[in-house]
Structure formats: structure tokens, C-alpha cells
Amino acid sequence: MGSQAEITSHDNPQLHRYSVVLAFNDATKNGILTLPVPSHTDSDPVLPSLSLDILGQRGKTTPKSGERPPSARPGDVIGGRYVIDGQIGRGGMGRVLKVRHMVLDKAFALKLPKARYATDVEQRERFYREARLASSLDHVNIGSIVDFGDDPNFGLFMVMNLLDGIALKDKLKQDGRLSPRTAADVMTQIAEATRYVHSQGIVHGDIKPDNILLVKTADRHRLVKLLDFGLAQPQSSKGDGSVRGTPAYLAPERIRKEPASVASDIYALGILFYELLVGTPPFTGTTTDILRAHLDDTVAPPSTLIADDLDERADLIVLRATAKDPGDRHPNVSSFLYELNAFCDMHGFSTTRRRGSDSTTLVKNAASHAAKAGAELFELAPIPLAAVSRDGTIRMANHAFLKFIGQDTITEDLRLPQTPLIKVYPRLVQDLATVSSTGTTVKETFTVSSGEGERMNVAIIISAPPSDDCANSGEIHIALHPLGCTETKTP
């Protein structure tokens, strides 16, 4: 079956040995990691040495002689109704076949595990779970499961609509990377699919180019489909202490054996956006190198690695989504989409749905110009305006606000409690917490010195979006308004 290799460290003999089971399944080679490692701490900054075993042994129920299903061939009938026409793709754990329904005379894609995995209890359960979850979802950007069964000769199978497209991983191999416009289009559709999945109480758990299909529609627009729900699970799941996912897209907390969550899906979206813009994931190398980097290394801003005139908002989206602490990431996919749309607006294109088409297309139109004008109005407004996270980290601020707090630009870790504003408004941290926890609006005034002995009253309004479902939920909005001078020094 699989080969076994061992990675050891000669530099740190005190490292304990832990095993990682790395599996590649179906046409997309999903990596399944089982990683029983302790939490990452400063006292143990190096990831323990890893023993890799290509899955095929763990949990395997070896079939008795004669029980192994035969290999399906063209002309064979599966489930009593699907005639095999040929093969579409092959992967480590199975095949995708082109089949024709005997009664409907319609072509479909049929997914069939490899014969040697037909009696693997774990793989059968994973196959069942994927079919159940995918068939329960109804979204234009999600691949549909239209049938499922257990053939007496060939075992489990699931049937999908036959789509004419190319896997995103193959698109990246061909083109190297995507243009900012195309990357934003793909990300918008995948984020929409992910937002829908989360709204159904499900975590996808394996967002990556292998599981994304680019389809050309009848009107020649790009339609993006999110596939493969083999690692999906309810958001309420507490996990089983194992780590399952593809190393290049694993969030740090997943490596520490915390359960998959909305935040870990958002981390994968950030890694994916980086990969579309740059051409490769941010962390590459051996599995050990990749996992260690997820724990310790900050993702490089994409704009520093490509020649395109990339708006800095792309950097902010990637860096926020891939923050090591889940609490520092976008609170939900709606927030991710809000920032992605702002990025599109600054590039002069926006995401709209064409009438009569089920595809999301980036088009220049009056709406995009209006949105861009709105962004410029925010930037040039004389009143200081800003949007901050729950801990006071500045996400967006106009020129007037930066001038008010004595800053030239927004840095990644700039927080309001670290600025001079805290000196004139000591209740800042407490009021931010109040607004974040209760959703109420706080209105206060404070006094600042404006030079030459003049003192000015300033009103501050701190508010939250109206509901957790709006696009910029999780952020806190701040507006400052000078009320006029109250005192002048006598010469």
C-alpha cells in the first residue's frame, strides 16, 4: 500500500516523536492529517519531528478473498441505471466517471471510490457524510449531488451534474497566477458559497484550489463551484482530537487540535486569496516546514511579491484573514466579502449578478463608480471617521482621523489605546467593550488642546452595525466632531 518516511531533527534531540497520518483522497488529493501534538508554546517553539504514513493501513478492513469489488469499465452499469462512458479524472482515493442515465439518456459525473477502499469503514463513512451534506445544500456556487447509492458490484457511488470546466489548481498551473480582477471574481464566488455553507451550520474544512471548479456558462461567463464536502462537519462539533485538512491551508488552531470552525474556513480563504494573487501558497516545503510556518510565520503582503499595481486592501484582507489568533480574523465571511468588495471598488470593478445568468461577474458600471466615489468621499471627509475591531485595532480610517491621532498611515497592529486619543478619552477601552458586547451607541465629549492655548470640545460617537448579519459585523464605527473652542489663552 503506502510508503513510509520519517522526518527527524538532528538539531534538537529533545524533540518527542509524534505521528502524522497524511492521506490523499479522490481526484483532488485531500490531505488528512492526524496530529497528536501538544499545544504550541514559546518553550517548545519547534514543531516535533513527524512520521508520515500514506494512509491505506489505519482503519483498514481488509476484504476477504473474492470480496474486493471489480474495477468499473466502460459499458458497465452502476446502480442499475448509469452506464459508464469513460473516465473524467482519477485521484489517490477514487475516480470520477462520465456516465449516462439509461432512462433519461442524460450525461452525469459519477464519483466512485477505488476498489481497495470499498470496505474501509472510515472512508465509507466519509463518503456518506460528503453525500449527505452536499445534497442538503442548494447554492449556485456549490456542486450538487443528485443521486447516491451502494452498488452490489462496485460499492458506494455518488452522482453529480456534469460540468464543463477546469479545476482551479489546473488553472493556476497553466497561468501561474490570476490577475487581481479574476482573483477577486473567483474569491467572491467562493466566499459566497462559504457564507451559505456557514449559514447552514456547516464548516467546509478543506477550502483549496483542488476543490474548486471553474465553469463556463452558456453566456460565456465564469461560474465557480465549491466541491468536496468530505471533511465538512457541523459547526457545533467539538472534534475528536485529530487534525484533518490539507497542510498548506490549515489554520494554526487546527494544528493545535482545536476543532474546525468558521474562523478556520476564513483562514483558508485568506490563504487561497494569497495563492490566486501570487501563484503559490504562502508556506511551502515539507509538511513539517508548512505546519511550523502556520504556527510561527506571518504571511507576506501579496503586493510585495507581484508586479501588479495592487491596492493595499488586498494585503489587508489576506493579513487579517490569516491572523494567527482566530479572534483577530474577520468575524464572519460577510465581513470578508465586505472588504473584498471595497478592494474591487478601488480597482474600478464591482461584483454584480447579470440578469438571466447564474454567474457572478466583475463588470465596470455606474454602481462601481458610485461606490468608488463613496470611498473617496469617506477619505476626504473633514470629520474624522474610522472603523476598528473589537480590541481597538484600526481597520480603516480617513485622512482626518489619522491626522487627529497623529498618524500618517495605518499599520497592521495600530490600536486606538496606543494612540494619544486614550489620554484625552480614558474611557475609550471600556466604551469599545460596551458597544461590542451590547450593540448600543456611546456618545461622549472630551476636551483637547489645539495649540496657542486654545481648548476644543470634541464629540465622539461609537457605534456598532445594526445586526450580526450585516457585511461589516464585528467592527465598531467611530466618528469625531469638533464642537468649537472653549478657552483662549490671554496674551
TORPA-582147 format. One record per atom (N, C-alpha, C): x, y, z. Coordinates in steps of 0.2 Angstrom, whole numbers, plus 5000, padded with zeros to 4 digits. Layout:
N
XYZ/...
***
This chain:
491
500449945000/500050005000/500450065000/500450105005/500850165005/501550165008/501950205006/502650215008/502650255015/503250245018/503350275025/503950315025/503950375027/504550415028/504550445034/505150465037/505250495043/505650555043/505350615046/505750675046/506050685053/506650685054/506950695061/507350765061/507450785067/507850845068/508450825072/509050835069/509650825072/509950885077/509550945076/509751005079/509451005086/508950965087/508550965094/508450895096/508850865099/508750795101/508250785106/508050835109/507450835115/506750825112/506750835105/506050835102/505750765103/505150765105/504750695105/504550685098/504450615097/504150595091/503450585091/503150615086/502350615085/502250595078/501650555077/501550535070/501050585067/501050585061/500650625057/500350575051/499750565051/499550525045/499250575040/499650565034/499450605028/499150565023/498550585021/498150545016/497950585010/497950555005/497750594998/497150554996/496650594995/495950564993/495750594987/495350554983/495050564977/495450614972/495050644967/495450674962/495750734964/495650764970/495950824972/496450814977/496650754979/497250734984/497150774990/496550764994/496450805000/496950775005/497350815009/497750795014/497450785020/497450725024/497150715030/497650705035/497750755040/498250755045/497950725051/498250685055/498150665061/498750685065/498650735070/499250765073/499150765080/499350715084/499350715091/499950755094/499950825093/500550855096/500250905102/500650925106/500450965112/500351035109/500051085113/499951155111/500651185110/500651225105/501251265103/501451315108/501951315111/502151365116/502851395115/502951455118/503651485117/504251435120/504051395125/504551355127/504751295123/504251285118/504351225113/504251255106/504651305104/504451335098/504551295091/504851235092/505051195086/504451145085/504151135080/503651085079/504051015079/503750965083/504050905084/504150865077/504650825077/504850785071/504150745070/504050735063/503450705061/503650635057/503250585059/503250525055/502650525050/502850515044/502250525039/502150455036/501450435036/501250375033/500650385028/500850365022/500250375017/499750325019/499150355020/498550325023/498350265018/498150215021/497950145017/498050095022/498350105028/498350055033/497950065039/497950135042/497550145048/496750145046/496450105051/495750095050/495550055044/495950015041/495849975035/495549915037/494949895034/494649825035/494849785029/495349745029/495549705023/495049655021/494749665015/494249625012/494549545012/494049505012/494249435011/494349425004/494649365002/494749344996/494149344992/494049374986/493449374982/493049434983/493049474989/492649524991/492849594988/493449594985/493649664983/493249674976/492949734976/492449754970/492949754964/492649734958/493049744952/493049814950/493549824946/493649894943/493149914938/492849964938/492249984934/492550004927/492249984922/492549994915/491950024910/492150054905/491650074900/491150024898/490550044898/489949994897/489649964903/490049964909/489749934915/489149974917/488749944921/488149984923/488249984931/488150054934/488250064941/487550084943/487350054949/486650074952/486050054948/486150004943/485649984939/485350034934/485750094933/485450144929/485950194926/486650184928/487150234925/487650194921/487650204914/488150164910/488750204910/489350174911/489950214911/490150224903/490350294902/490550314895/491350314895/491550334901/492350344901/492550374907/493150394908/493450424914/493550494913/493350534918/493550614918/494150624922/494250594928/494850604932/494950554937/495550554939/495750494944/496250534949/496150504955/496550534961/496750474966/497050494971/497350444975/496850394979/496150424979/495650384983/495050364978/495050384972/494550364968/494550394961/493950384958/493950404951/493250444950/493250494945/492650524943/492550504936/491950474935/491750444928/491250484925/491250484918/490750504914/490250454913/489550464915/489050414914/488450434911/488050394909/487450414905/486850374908/486350414910/485750384913/485350344908/485250284910/484950234905/484250254902/483850284907/483150304905/483150384903/483450424906/483450494904/483950514898/484450464897/484950474892/485250544893/485450564899/485750624901/486450604904/486950644902/487650634905/487650664912/488050624916/488150644923/488950634925/489150654930/489850634933/489650594939/490050534939/489950484945/490550474948/490550484955/491150484959/491150414962/491750374961/491750304963/492450294967/492450274973/493050264977/493450204974/494050204974/494450144972/494250084975/494350024971/494149964974/494449944981/495049964982/495349944988/495149984994/494750034993/494550074999/493750055000/493450014996/492750004996/492549975003/492949945007/492749915013/493149955019/493450005017/493750045023/493250085026/493050065033/492550095037/492550175037/493150195038/493250265039/493150305032/493350275027/493250305020/492550305018/492150245020/491450245018/491050295022/491250305028/490850355032/490950425029/491650435027/491750505024/491350515018/491350465014/490950465008/490250475009/489950445014/489250455016/489150525018/489550555023/489550615025/489550675020/490050665015/490050715009/489450715006/489150655004/488550645000/487950685004/487850665010/487350695014/487350775015/487950795016/488050865017/487950905010/488250885005/488250914999/487550914996/487150854997/486550854994/486050904998/486150925004/485750965008/485851035006/486351055002/486551125001/486251144994/486051204993/485751224987/485951294986/486551304982/486851364981/487151364974/487151424970/487351424963/488151404963/488551424968/489251414968/489451344972/488951304973/489151234976/488951184971/489451134970/489251074966/488751034969/488251014965/487650974968/487750904967/487450864972/487450794972/486750774970/486650744965/485950724963/485750654964/486250614966/486050544967/486550504971/486450454975/486850414979/486650344980/487150304980/486950234981/487550184983/487350124983/487850074985/487750014980/488150014975/488049954970/488349894973/488049834972/488249774974/488949754971/489049774966/489749754962/490249804963/490149874963/490649924963/490649964970/490149954974/490149994980/489850054980/490050104985/489750164985/489850214979/489350254978/489450304972/489050364973/489250424971/488850474971/488850514964/488250544962/488150564956/488050644956/488450674952/488450754951/488250774944/487950834944/487850864937/488550864933/488550854927/489150854923/489350924921/489850954923/490051024922/490651024917/490651074913/491251084908/491651134911/492251114914/492651164917/493351144918/493751184922/494351164924/494451174931/494851134935/494951144942/495451204943/495351234948/495751294949/496451284950/496651224953/497351204953/497651204947/497251174942/497551164935/497551234931/497151284933/497151344930/497751384933/497951374939/498551404942/499151374939/499151314937/499751284934/499851304927/499251324924/499351344917/499551424917/499251464921/499351534921/499851564926/500051524931/500551544936/500151574941/499751624940/499351664945/498851694941/498351724945/497751754942/497851834942/497551874938/497551944938/497151964944/497252024947/496852044953/496152044951/495952064945/495252064943/494951984944/495251944940/495051874940/495051844947/495651854951/495651834958/495051854962/494951914961/494351944965/493651914963/493551904957/492951864955/492951794958/493451754957/493451694960/493351694967/493751734971/493651744978/492951764980/492651804977/491951824978/491451774978/491551734973/491051674972/491151624977/491851604979/491951554984/491751584991/491851644992/491651674998/490951674999/490551684994/489851674994/489651604995/489951554992/489751484994/489951475001/490451495004/490651485010/490251515015/490051575014/489551615018/488851575019/488651545013/488051505013/488151445017/488751405016/488851345020/488851365027/489151415029/489151435037/488451445039/488051485035/487351495037/486951435038/487151375035/486851315036/487051275042/487551305046/487851275052/488351225050/488751235045/489251185042/489851225041/490451185043/491051215041/491351165036/491651195031/491851155025/492451115027/492951155029/493551115032/494151105027/494051115021/494551095016/494551145010/494451205011/494451255005/495151265002/495251244996/495851244992/495751244985/496251264980/496151254973/495951194970/496151134973/495951074971/495151064971/494851094976/494151084977/493751134974/493951174969/493651224966/493651214959/493051224956/493051214948/492751274945/493151294940/492951354936/492551324929/491951354929/491451334924/491351384919/491251374913/491051424908/490251414907/489951464908/489151464907/488951474900/488351464898/488151474891/488251544888/488251594893/488351664891/489051684892/489551624892/490251634892/490551674898/490151674904/490351704910/490651644914/491051664919/491451624924/490951604930/490851544931/490451514936/490951474941/491051484947/491451454951/491051404956/491351344957/490951294961/491451274966/491151274972/491551244978/491351164979/491751124979/491651054979/491951014985/491850954985/492150904990/491950924998/491450895000/491250905007/491450845012/492050815010/492250755014/492450775021/492750835022/492950855028/492450905032/491950915029/491450955032/491150925038/490950975043/490650945049/490251005052/489750985056/489351045060/489751095063/489551155064/489951205067/489951185075/489451145077/489451135084/489951075086/490251045081/490650985083/491251005087/491450975092/491950985096/492650945094/492550915088/493150875086/493350815090/493750775087/493950715090/494650705092/494950765093/495650765094/496150755089/495950745083/496350735077/496350805073/496850805068/496850865064/496750835056/496250865053/496150835046/496150905042/496450895037/496450955032/497150955028/497150995023/497751005019/498251045022/498851025023/499351065027/499451135024/499451155018/499551225016/499051265018/498451245020/497851285021/497651275028/497951245032/497751235039/497851295044/497351315047/497451365052/497851345058/498251395061/498651375067/498251335073/497651355074/497251325079/497151255078/497051235071/496951165069/497551125070/498151155069/498751115070/498751095078/498451145082/498551135089/497951085091/497551055087/497051005088/496351035090/496251105089/495651135090/495151115085/494551115086/494051095081/494051145075/493851115069/493751165063/493151215065/493251275062/492751325064/492651375058/492151415059/492151475054/492751505053/493151525059/493751555058/494251515055/494251455055/494751415051/494651415044/493951415042/493751425035/494051495032/493951545036/494151605034/494951615033/495251575038/496051575037/496151545030/495851485028/495951455022/495751505016/495251545017/495051595012/495651645011/495951665016/496451715016/497051685012/497251615014/497751585010/497651575003/497051565001/496851554994/496851614991/496651674993/496751734990/497451754989/497851744994/498551754993/498851714987/498651644987/498851604981/498651624974/498051644974/497751674967/498151734965/498351774970/498651834968/499451824966/499751784970/500451764970/500651704965/500251654965/500351594961/500551534965/500751544972/500851484976/500651504983/500551454987/500351464994/500851504998/500751535003/501251575007/501851535010/501651475012/502051425015/502151365011/502751345009/502951285005/503451245008/503651195006/504151145008/503951085011/504251055015/504050995018/503451005023/503050955025/502450955029/502750995036/503250975038/503551005044/503651075043/503951095038/504051165037/503451205036/502951175033/502251215032/501951225038/501851165042/501551175049/501851225053/502551225054/502851265058/502751335056/502751355049/502651415047/501951445048/501451405048/500751425050/500751445057/501151415062/501151425069/501551495070/502151505066/502551555068/502651615063/502551605057/502751655052/502151695050/502251755049/501751805046/501751795038/501151795035/501051795028/501351855025/501751855020/501951915017/501451955013/501452015013/500952055009/500952035002/500452014998/500552004991/500852054987/500652114989/500852174984/501652184984/501952154989/502752154989/503052104985/502652054982/502851994978/502751994971/502252044969/502052044962/502152114959/502152114952/502252174949/501652224948/501052194949/500452224948/500352284953/500052334950/499852394955/499252374959/499452334964/498952304968/498752354974/498052364975/497852404980/498052374987/498252414992/498452394998/497852355002/497252365000/496752325003/496752255002/497052234997/497152164996/497652135001/498152175003/498652155008/498252145015/497852195016/497452205022/496952145023/496652125018/496152065018/496552005019/497151995016/497551925017/497751925024/498051985026/498451985033/497851975038/497352005038/496851995043/496551925043/496351895037/496051835037/496551775039/497251795039/497751745041/498051755047/497751795051/497951815058/498051755062/498551745066/498751685070/498151675075/497951725078/497351725083/496651725079/496251675080/495651675077/495251735078/495251765084/494951825086/495151885082/495751885079/495951945075/495751945068/495451885066/495251875059/494551905058/494251905052/493651935050/493151895054/492651925058/492151885062/491751835058/491651855052/491251805048/491451815041/491151775036/491351785029/490951845026/490451875029/490151935027/490651995027/491051995033/491552045034/492052035029/492251975027/492751965022/492551995015/491951975014/491651995007/491552075007/491452105013/491352175013/492052215011/492652185014/493252215012/493452195005/493252135003/493452114996/493052164991/492452174992/492052224988/492352294988/492652314994/493052384994/493652374990/493952324990/494552314985/494352314978/493852284976/493552284969/493352354967/493052394972/492852464971/493452504969/494052504973/494552544972/494952524965/494852464963/495152444956/494652464951/494052494952/493652514947/493152454944/493052404948/492552354946/492252324952/491652304951/491252284957/490952214955/490652184960/490352114959/489652124959/489352104953/488652114952/488452044948/487752034949/487551974945/487151994939/487351974933/486951984927/486251954927/485851994925/485151964924/485151914919/484751854921/484751804917/485351754917/485851764922/486351724922/486451704929/486751644931/486851624937/487551634939/487951674935/488651684937/488751754940/489251754944/489451824947/490051844942/489951904940/490451934935/490652004937/491352014936/491552084938/491452124932/491152184933/490952224927/491052294930/491352344925/491352414926/490652434925/490352474929/489652504928/489652564933/489052594932/488852654936/488952644944/488752584946/488752564953/489452564955/489952544951/490652544954/490852614954/490652654950/490952724950/490652754956/490052744958/489652774964/490052744970/490152684970/490552654976/491252684977/491552694971/492252724972/492152794974/491652834972/491552904974/491452904981/491052854984/490852854991/491552844995/491952794992/492652784996/493052844996/493052884990/493452944990/493153004995/492453004995/492153045000/492353035007/492352965009/492552945016/493252975017/493652965012/494352985013/494453055014/494053095010/494153165010/493753205015/493253165018/492853205023/493253245029/493053305030/493353345035/493253315042/492753275043/492653245050/493053185051/493453175056/493753105057/493353045058/493453005053/493052935053/493452875053/493252825057/493652765057/493252705058/493452645056/493152585058/493752545062/493552515068/494052475072/493752405074/494252365075/494052295078/493852305085/493652245088/493352245095/493952265100/494552255098/495052275103/495352345101/495052375097/495352445095/495852445089/495952395086/496452395080/496052425075/496452475072/496152525067/496152485060/495552475057/495452435051/495452485045/495152545046/495052595041/494952655044/495252705041/495252775044/495352825038/495052885039/495152935033/495752975036/495953025031/496453065032/496353105038/495753135039/495653175045/495753135052/495553075052/495653035058/496353025060/496753005054/497452995055/497753055058/497653115055/497953175057/497753195064/497153175066/496953185073/497353145078/497453085077/497853045081/498653045080/498853085075/499553095074/499853045070/499553015066/499752955062/499752975054/500252955051/500252965043/499952905040/500052845042/499652785039/499452735044/499052685042/498852635046/499352575046/499552555051/500052495051/499552435054/499852375052/499452315054/499252315061/499652335066/499452325073/499352395076/499152445073/498952505076/498352505080/498352515086/497752515090/497652575094/496952595094/496752665097/497052675104/497052615108/497352635115/498052645115/498452645110/499152655109/499252725106/498752765105/498752825102/498652885107/498752945106/498652995111/497853005112/497452975109/496752985110/496552955117/496952905119/496752875126/496952925131/497352975130/497553025135/496953075137/496653085131/496053135132/495453105133/495353045131/494753005132/494952935136/495052935142/495252875146/494752825146/494152835145/493552785144/493552745138/494052755133/494052735127/493952655127/494352625130/494352545130/493752525133/493552555139/492852525142/492252535137/492252595134/491652605129/491752565123/492352555121/492352505115/492052435117/492252415123/491952345125/491252355126/490952405129/490252415130/489852405123/490152445118/489752445111/489852375108/490452345109/490552275106/490052225109/489952225116/489552175119/488852195119/488652255119/487852275119/487552295113/488052325108/487752345102/487452415103/487552445109/487252515110/487752565107/487552625106/487952685104/488152725110/488752745110/489052785115/489252855112/488952905116/489152975114/489453015120/490053035119/490353075124/490653135121/490953175126/491353235124/491953235128/492553265125/493153275129/493453335126/493953355129/494253425128/495053405126/495253445120/495953435118/496253505117/496853505117/497253575116/497353575109/497153635106/497353645099/497853685097/498253705102/498853745101/498753825103/499253865105/499153935106/498653935112/498653895117/498153895122/497453885121/497253875115/496553855114/496353785116/495753775118/495553715120/494853705117/494853645114/494253625110/493853565112/493153575113/492753515114/492653475108/492753405109/492653365103/492153305105/491653295101/491153245102/491353185099/491253125102/491453065099/490853015099/490752985094/490152935093/490452875091/490352825096/490552755095/489952705094/489952675088/489352635087/489552565083/489052525083/489152455080/488652445075/488752405070/488252395064/487652365067/487052375064/486452355067/486352285069/486652235066/486552165067/487152125065/487152065068/487752025067/487751995060/487252005056/487251985049/487452035044/487552095046/487752145041/488452135039/488652155033/489352145030/489852165034/489852215038/490352245042/490252225050/489952175051/489852155058/490552135061/490552155068/491152135071/491652195071/491452255067/491852315068/491452365072/491852415074/491552475078/491652535074/491252575073/491252635069/491352695074/491852745073/491952795077/491952865072/491652915075/491552975072/491753035077/492153075075/492353135079/492153195076/491853245081/491653305078/491853365083/492253405080/492453465084/491853515086/491853535092/491253575094/491453645095/492053665094/492253735094/492653745100/493053805100/493553825106/493153845112/493353825118/493053845124/493453895128/494153895126/494553945131/495153965126/495354025127/495954055124/496354085128/497054075128/497554105132/497554175131/497554215136/497654285136/498354305135/498554355130/499254375130/499454405136/
***
